[in-house]
Amino acid sequence: MFNADLPAGDKRYYAFGGATSRDGDTGCFTRQPDQGNKVWLSSNPTGFVPHIQPSVADYSTSMGVEGVFGGWSYDLSNTYGMNDYHFYMMSTNTSYGPEQLRSYDIGGFKFDQNSTNLDATTRMGNIDLAVGFESRAESFRIYAGETASFASGQAGTNIVGWDSSYVDTAGETQYDGLNSSTAGSGCQCFSGFKPSNELATKNADRSVLAFYGDAEMDLGFARFGGAVRMENYADKQIDGTDNTYSNLGIKATVRSEPMSGVVVRGAFSTGFRAPALAQAYQAKIATNFLPDPVTGETVAFEVGTFPVSHGFPQALGAEALGPETSTNISAGTSLEIAGIRVSADYYSVNIKDRIVLTGNFTGDDDADANPFGYAVQSLLDAAGENASGGRFFMNGVDTKTSGIDITAAYGLDLGGLGAFDISLGYNSTSTEIDAINLPDGLTTSPEPSVINDADFVAAAKNTMFDDREQRTMTNSQPSTNMVLGVNWSGYSLPVLDVPIGVSLKMHQFGEYHSRYTVSSDPGYFTAVEYDDGFAQVYPAVMTLDLEVTADLGAMSIACGAKNLTDEMPEKNLLTSRNNDGSFVYPSTSPNGMNGKFVYTKLSFNF
């Protein structure tokens, strides 16, 4: 990293930046020996655990000049940033026959951004003014992995000798391991990026122009503010044409202090968020564990996330992603009562055309048991994908999120014994879905002899943003949170004269619901009924964090524990949803699933 600053008369030239490189290793879910299309018993008789091993490179640099021109202060700068996320897998591709775990280069993606900004401020009487301009260019590219990371290999050829087999009493050879005709293609857990994915992002470029103006005026009894921002986006499509859209956003604020120590404030604004290039162009296939549409048991599907221009989303009526828009209202007050500082705020955010992932469209080869799944599989096959499921991004829902924040803080000076700072925070938030916006272009069934148009369209629209996805958005996280913090500082140990400090934080997370449901109330845990079944209710949980610090001058040391009392979330008790015990705890748990974490930190002052 670097940071440079050069004063020159009434100007200041500056530059800063840095580069980082990170390598990771994380295990996927176990491929069990009874999962015939994922494990060769001859090479992995007890199953195996694939590992995702990403290599991540980040680089950014900024340079600019600050100065004064007439009565205006200005800042002209340019910033460039790049992120390269390169994936490797320690896994197997079962369609290539029995083999031991090995490393695969499965490709990755790269994002870079270059922006030029000019900001200027001045004061005219009792009015503070600010204006600015931004020009930004972005690009997103996927690059393919090695062929064996995504290819089908010998799947479907029934090569004798590949399978674990035995000769029965009739003299016939019986296969009790994986049969090559059902071998799953691509790397287990995360299939490699394909050349077609790389080709689809060849024009994934964006250019943005934006202007803004901001003014604030103090009228004595209150301070008023207003701002306006205009943006124009031009996104390159796969065919090279531009998809352009613009937005004009506004903001108004007011702040008043009707009496000493009492502040009242309010704000209104409109928001705008363009779809990220990664949302518009992302393409990958990964293993998802989902309920089987027929049996209800959790099984593995190779699910593709496809760009809206891909053949599979297009067959389901997908439309080009557009921007999200929002209106935001907030109001609050803060005051001091007997030395206690209190604040309370209300907020409401309405988002239209919110970008979400669709539900998982899962395929099936049994037309009688699952006609909709059979039709979905035919769409995946027609698109040339070795996948058993698919999903994509869409401007799918309109939502309203509202809530309150309440805080209180008190400081207590004990003289030579140091000082205590005590704080309490409470938040309550709820999200409601006002509308679900489904594509209009879906009208026919790809397999009319198996499932008619009306039934296929109805099932597809139900899957687009199904009850599970709705519950994930509204109830899979606690609606209430409370934090109590106590900090003790300003005390030095006798004789040693070493300043020490103690920080204690208690965090209570409210209850939340499981994403998945079962058809009937099991009766052995708390459940709540939804349209699609009964969801598990995970109870509130309280965690305690503790840290003790000592300042040794040139060095400071901190010892602490996160979740000191080792509190764990309630286990997943929906037995049909835990993949034979693999999913012990809910993935949406607000306090994680790793329990107590103890650490020591050393910091050096130079």
N, C-alpha and C positions, 0 to 999 in steps of 0.2 A: 504494500500500500504506500501511497505517497500523498503529500499535502504541501503545496507551495503557495507563497503569497509575496507579491512584489509591489510595494507602494511606489507611485511615480507621479509626483505633483498632486493634482486633485483627483487622480485615478488610482485604482487598486486592481492589479492583475492577479488572478488566482487560478490554481489548477489543483485537482485532486483526483484520485482514482485508486483502483486496486484490482487484483486478480486472485481468485481462489480456486482450488482444486479439491474435490471431495470424492471419496470412494465409500460405497456402502455395501452392506450385505444383510439381506433379510430373508427369512424362510417363508415359503408358501405353505399351504396346507398339505398335510401328508397324503401322498398317493398310496392308498392301501392295497394290499395284495389281492383283495377281492374286486378291485376296479379293473375289469378285464381289458378295457380299451386304453388303459394308461400305464400298466405295469406288465413287464415280462417277468414271469416267475423264474425263468432260467437265469436271469441276470440280477434281479432284485427280488428275491423270494420273500422278503419281509416288507416290501414297499420302499418308498424313499421320499425324501423331502427336497423339492426343487428350491433353489435359491436365486433371488434376483440380486444382481451385483452391479449397480449403476456406477458410472464414473461421470461426475458433474464438473463442468468448468464454467466459471463466471468471470466476466471482465467488464469493467466500466471505467470511464474517464470523463471528467468535466473540466472545462476551461472557460474563463470569462473575464469580463472587466466591469468594474463598478466606477461610477463617476457622477459628476454634476454638470448639467447643461442648462444654463439659464436658471430658472427656479425649480427645475426638475432633477431628482435623483434617479439614476437609471442603473440597470444591471442587464448586460448582454452576455448570454452564455450559450454554450453548446455541450450537449451530453450524449455520449454513445455508450450503450450497454449491450452485452451479448451473454446468452446462456446456452450451453451445449449439454444436453442430457443424453448420454450414451449408455445404452443398456447391454448388459451381459447376463447370461443365464447359466447356472450350473444345473443341468437338467438332462432329459433325454427326449428324443423324438421317436416315439414308439413305432411309427410307420417305417422306420429304417431298420427295424429288427432289434433283437436283443443286444443291448450295449450297456456299458457302465455309464455312470454320470460323467459328463464332460462339460467343458465351457463352450458356450455358443455366443457369437457376436450377433445380437438380434437387432442392431441398428439403433436409431434414436431420433431426436428432433432438436432443432436449433432455432432460437428466436433472437432477433437483434432489433434494436431500436435506436434511432438517432433523432434528437430533438434540438431545435434552436429556439431560444426564448428571449424576449425583450420585455422587461418590466420597468415601469416608471411611476414615481410617486411625487406628489407635491401637496402643498397646503395653500388654500385660497380662503383667507379669512378664517372662519370657524369650520371650514369644510376640508376634510382630508380626501384627496383624490388618488386613484391608482388606475392605470391602464396597462394592457399587456397584449402580446402577440406570441403565438406558438406555431411552429411548423414542425411536424413530426412524420417520420417514415418508419414503417415497421415491416418485418418479413418473418415468415414462419416456414420452416422446411423440415420435412421428414426424410431421413436417409435409410435405405434398406439394409437389412442384416444379411448374413450369409444364407445361402440357399437352404441349407439343412435346418435353419431355425424356423422356417415357415412352410416348407414343402411337404407334399404328401408321401414322399418316399415310395415304398412298395405296397402301400395300403391297397387292399382289394385283390391281391394276387395270390393269396393262400400258398405261400412258399413253404413247402414241406421242410421240416427240420428247424423252423424258427420257433415253433411252439413247444411248450411243455406238454408232453403227450404220454399215453400209455396204450397198450393193446388189450382190448376187452376179451371176455371169454369167447366171443364169436370170432375172434381174430381180427377185429376191426380196430383201426387206430382212432383213439378218442383224444381230443385236445382238452386239457384241464387248465391250461394257461391262456394267455392272450392269443387270439387268432388274428393273423395279419390282415384279414379282410375287414376287421373292425378297429384296427389300430388308429388312435387319434393322431392327426397330422400336426406338425409344428412342435415347438418346445412346450413341454408341460408347464403350466402356470401362466406363461406369457409368450405367445407365439411371436415370431420375429416380424418386423415391418417388411412389407413386400415392395418390389419395384413399382407396382401399381400405386401404392401409398405414396411413394416418393414422387411419382409422376403427377399425382393429384395436387401436390403442393408447389408445383413449379411456378405458379403465378400467385402464390399466397402472400400478396403485398398489400400494404395500406399506406395511404398518405392522408394527413390531417392538417387542416388550417383552422386556427381558433383565435378569437379576439375576446377581450373582456374589459369591462369598466366597472369601477367600484367607487362609491362615495359614502362618506359618513359625516354627519353634522351633529354637533352638540348644541342643543337649545337650552341648556341649563337644567330644565326639569327632566329631560330625557335625551338620550343619544339615539339617533335614527341612522340606519344604514340601508343601502340598496346596491345591488350588483346585477350585471347582465353579462352573459357569455354566449357567444355564437360559435358553433363548430360545424365544419363541413368534412365529411368522410368520403373517401373514394377507395373502395375495396376491389382489387382485381379478382375476377372470377376465373374458373378453370379454363374457359374459352378465351380469356384475355380481355373480355369486356369489363367495364367498371360498374359496380353497384354503388351508387352515390346516395347519401342521405345527410340531412342537416338538422340542427336543433338550435333553438334559442331558449336559454335557461335564465331564470330570474331568481333573485333572493332579496328578501326584506327583513330587517332586524330592528328591534327596539330594546333599549335597556334604560331603566329608570331606578333612581335611588330616592324613594319618597321620604325616607328618614334615615338618619345615620345608622349604618350597619344593616340596612334592609335593601335588598336589590330585587327587582322584578324584571324579567326578560322574556322575550318571545321572538320567534322566527318563522318565516314561511319561505319555502323554496321549491323550485321544480328541478328534477334531476334527469340525467340522461347517461346511459351506459351502452356503448357499442359492444356487439359480440366480440369476444376475444378471437383472434385468428386461430388459436388452438381449438376453440369450440367449433368454429366453422369448418376446419380442415382436419381435425384429429381423426386418426384411423388406427385401430389396434384390435387385436384379439387376445383375450385373457380368460382364464378360468374363473367362472362365478359359480358359487354354490347356491342353488335356488330350489324352491319347492317343485317337485315333479307335478305337472298339471293333472296327471291321472291318479298317482298314488299319494301325493301330498308330501312324500318323503324328500328330504334335502339331498340333491344329487348335483354332480358337476356338469356344467354346460360350458362349452367354448363360445363365449359371447363376444361378438364384434361391436365396437363403437365406431360408427361410420359417419363420414361427412354427409351433409344433406344432398350433395350432388351425386352420391353413390347410388348404384342401381337399387339396392335394397330399400333405403329410405324413400327414394323416388317412387318405387312401386307402392309405398304406403302413403303417398300423397304429401311427402315432406316438401316444405317451402324454404326458400333462402332465409337465413336468419336476419332479423331486423333488430334495431336497438330497443332496449328497455327504457321506459320513461317512468318518472315518479313525481309525486307531490309529497312534501314533507312539512309537518307542522310541529312546533315544539314550544313549550311555555314552562317557566319555572321561577323559583324564587330562592334566595339565600339570605340568611340572617344569623345573628349571634345572640344567644340567650344564656346569660350567666356564664359566659366564657365558652359555651358550647357552640361550635359553628355548624349550622344545619343548612342543607340544601335539598330541594325537591324539584324534580323535573318530570314533565309528561311529554311523550313524543308519539307521533303517528306517521307512518310511512306507507303510502299506497303505491304499489308498483304495477304497471301495466306491461303485458307481454314479457313477463319474466322468463328468462332462458333456463330451461331445465332439461335433464336427461329424461327420455321416455322410459317407461317400464321396459322390462326385458321381454322381447318377443322370442319365445323358445320353440325350437323345431321338434319334430317327432317323425319317425318313419312308419308309425302305425295309423293308417287313415281311419280305421274303425274306432279305435279307442280315443284318438285325439285328432279330429279332422282339422281343427284350426291349426294345431301344431304341424300337421302334415303340409298344409298350405304355406305356412311360414317357412318350412324347410325347403319347399320348392322355390320360394323367392331367393333364399340364400344360395341354393344351388345354381339358380339362373344367373345370379350375380357373380358366380365363380368363386365363392368363398367356402373354405373348409371350416365352417363354423356351425354350431348347433343353436345359435341364438344371435340376436342383433338388437341394437338400440341406437339412438341418435339424439342430437340436441334439437330443441324446438322452442319457439316463443309460446310456451304452453299454458301459463297461468297468470291471473291477476290476483295479487295478494294484498292484505292489509296487516301490517305489524304495528302494534301499539304497546306501550308500557310506561312504567314509572321507574325512576331512579331516586332513591333517598339516601343521603349520606349525613353522618354526624361525626364531628371530630372534637377532641378535647386535649389540651396540653396541660401537664402538671409539672411545675418546676420544683424539685426537691433540694435545690442548692447543691451542696457537696455530694449528695447521693445521686446526682444526675437528673434526668428529666424523662417523663413518660409522655408518649403521644398515643392516644387511644382513638381508634376510628371504627366506625360501623357503616357498612353499606348494604343496601337491599335493592334488589331489582326484580320486577315482575314483568314478563313479556309474553304476549300471545300473538300468534300468526293465524290469520283466517284466509281461506281461499275463496275469493269472490267469484271467480269464473275460471273455467277450463276451456282453453282455446284449441280446438282440434282442427287439423287440416281438412280442407274441403275437397281435395282432389281424389280422395279414396272412394271408389264407387263399385269396383268389381272384385270378384274372387279369382285368384290365380288357378284354383282347382275347383271349378264349378261342379264337377261330377262328384266331389267329395263334400264340399260345403258351399251353399248357395251364396249369392252376393250379399243379401241382407244380413245373414248370420256372420259372414266373414267381416263385413264392415263394422258390425256391432261389436264383435269380439276384438277387432283391431283397435277401435276407439276406446274400448274399456281398458285395453292394455297400455295405450298411449301415456296415460297418467292415472294409474290404477289406485285402488284404495291404499295399497302399501306405500306407494310413492307419496300420496297425500299425507298419510300418517307420518312418514319420514319428515315432511316439511313442517307439520303442525304440532306433533306430540312426541317425537322421538328424543327430544331434549327437555331438560327441566324448564318449567315456566317460571320458577322462582329460584333466586340465589341470594345468599346472605354471607357477608364476610365481616369478621371481627378481627381487627389487628391491634396489637399492643407492641410498641417499640420503646425500649429503654436505652438511653444513650447519655453521654456526657459524664460518665463515671470512670475514674482511673483506679486501678488496683493499688492498694497501699504498698509501699516499699518499691515495688517494681515500676510504678508510675506508668502502667500500660492502660490506655483507654480501651474499654470493652463495651460491647453492645449486645443486646438480646432482642430478637424479633420473633414474635409469636403470631401466627395467623390461623384462625379457625374459619373453615369454609363449609357451609351447608348447601348442598344441592337438593332441589326438590324432586318429587317423583316424576317419572317419565314412562312411556309405553314402548313395547317392542314393535319393530317394524312388521314382523310376521304374525300371523294368527293361526288358530286351529278352529275347526268347525264347531266344536262344542266346548263348554266350560269344563276343564279337567277336574276342578274342585280342590286341587291340592296346592294352589297358589292364587294370589289375588289377580283377577282378570277383569277386563272391561270389554263390553261388546261393541263391535263395529259392524258395518254392513257386510263385510267379508268374513266375519268370525270373531273369535275372542283373542284379544291381545294381552300379553303379560304386563302387569303393572310393577315396575321396579320401584322400591320404596326410596324415600329420601335417605341421603348418606351424608355424614359429617366427617371431614378430614382436618388434621392438625399439622401445621408446618412449624418447625422450630429452627432458628439459626443463631449461633453465638459467634461474635466476631471479636478479634483483638488487633489493634493497630500497633505494629512494632516499628513504625517509622518508615523505613525503606521497604518494608514488607508488611502485609496484613494477611491474617489467616481467618478463615471462616469454616466452621463445622456445623453441619445441620442435617435435618431429615425432612423429606417431603412425605406426607402421610405417615406421621410418626406412629400412630396407633395401628397402622397396617389395615385400614378399613378397605374392604372389597365390595364391589357391587354384588347384588343378588345374582345368583347363577341363572343361566338360561334354563328354564324348566319346561319349555315347549320341546319335548323329547324328539319330536319329528323334525325339529328345526336345528339340531345341534350337530349334524353330520357325524353320527356315531361318537359323540363326545368331544369332537374337535373344537366346537364353538362353546366353550365353557361359560364365558361371560359375554354380555352384550357389547358389540363393537361401538355402540353409541354411548357407552358409559362416560359420564362427565369426569369421573376421577380415574379413568383408565382401568387397567386390569393387571398392573404389575406390583401393586401393593407398596410397601415402604421402600423409600429410596434414601440412602444415607450417603453423604458426600463430605469432602474436604476441599476447600479452594484456597489457593495461594495467589496473592496479587503483589506485584512489584512496582514500586514507584521510581521512575528514573528522572 
